[in-house]
Every structure is written in structure tokens, then in C-alpha cells.
Amino acid sequence: MRDDLLNREQAEALRDDIVALDGVAGLYGGQFGEIAMLFAGARVRGLHITDDDQDNPRLAVYVIADSKHLQPVQQLGETVRTVAGKHCDLPIDVTISDVV
């Protein structure tokens, strides 16, 4: 995983902007907290930069959808992708991990 493409402040701002969206209850950090960007003294859950192809890293965002403000999943994914695109220039993959 590469956390050098976003610094802690950028990752936290991205997280906050995504969580503020209608239809988003939070970000999913995995069963054991394994989905996160790691920084000195902190982790930002629900965001992960993949490095399977080191020449083409991608940002993965794991969303928990809010059933009280539920919108079509594809629309929610596109909205999250648009917001995330304002914070980084990486290709962005959005996964709706849960609905609460």
C-alpha cells in the first residue's frame, strides 16, 4: 500500500467530504481495521491506495450507505468518485460495503 500519494491532512479532508455526503453513513474500515491509510500516529479508515501495479496506483474508497437517504448505488458511487477526484488525481474505485 502506498500512503505517500496523499498526506494525512489530505486523506482526512477527503474522508470528511465523503462522510458529509447525503447517502453516506460512514467509511468501512474492514472487519479488523485493515482498510485504512496509515500515518504516524493515525489511520484514516475506509481509504486505501492500491499498488498492485506500481506504475498505476488507484484510490479505493469503501462506503457505508445510509438507508435513510438511500439513492441508487451507481449514483452514490459516482458522487463519491467526483468528490474524491477533487482531492487526488488517481483513478478511483468505490465499493459500497454495507447499508445501515
Protein Blocks (a to p, Z undefined) as FASTA:
>chain_A
ZZklpcfklmmmmmmmmmmpghiabdcebjnopaccddehiacehiacdfkbmmlccddd
dddddfklgccfklmmmmmmmmmmmmpccdcddddfbdZZ
